[in-house]
Amino acid sequence: NPTFEDLNLVSVYPNPTTDIINIQSDTEIDVIEIITINGQVVQQIKQPVLNDNIYTISNLSKGFYFVKLVN
């Protein structure tokens, strides 16, 4: 069974941001979804993520978003 320390393997920063997000992960992430507070997926990135990866989100309107990471 995973321990609490095992589950703390992903960082998403900076928060807040206006144009980029950096995702740092010790485990591979296959899909990144940017989701509005209403549940609408407004951006989906389908590529493996491992270690440091920077993504542009400057095309999104100002607001609050959730980042969903799927491995």
N, C-alpha and C positions, 0 to 999 in steps of 0.2 A: 504494500500500500504506500502511496506517496505521502511524504511528510509535508508540513507547512512550508519548510524551506524549499522543497522540490517544486512547489506551486508558484514560487516567486521568481519566475524566469523571464518575464517580459516587461519592458519599459516602453511607454509611448510618451514622447515629449517633443517640443515644449507644450505646456498647457497653461494658459491659452496660447493660441497661435493664429496667424493670419494667412500664411502661405505654404508652410511645410510641416510635416510631422516626421519624426524620426522614430523608427521602431527597432528596438534592440531586443534580441531574443536568443536564448541559449538552445532553444528547440526550433525545429523548422515549422514555419507557418505557411499554409498553402493558399489561403484566401483571406483578404482584408476587405471588410465592408465598412463604409461610412454610412451611418444611419441617422435620420432626423429623429427628433423627439416624438414624432408621430409614427415612427416605425418604417418610413420609406427609405429604401436603399438608394442613395444618391451617387455613390461611387463604389465600384468593386474592382479589386486588383487581384488577379489570379496569377501569381508567380510565387515560387518558393522564397521565403524570407528566412535568413539565418544571419545572426550577428547584427551589424548596423546597416539599416536601409532607410533612405530618405525618400519621401513621397510628396509630390506637390498637390496641395488642396486649394490653391488660390482661386480656382474656378467656382468654389462653393460660396453661396451667400453667407453673410454674417449670421451667426446663430449658434445654437448648442447642438452638438452631434455626439453620437456614440460610435466607438470603434469596436467592431467585432472581428476577432481573430480566430481562424479555424485551422486546426492542424489534423 
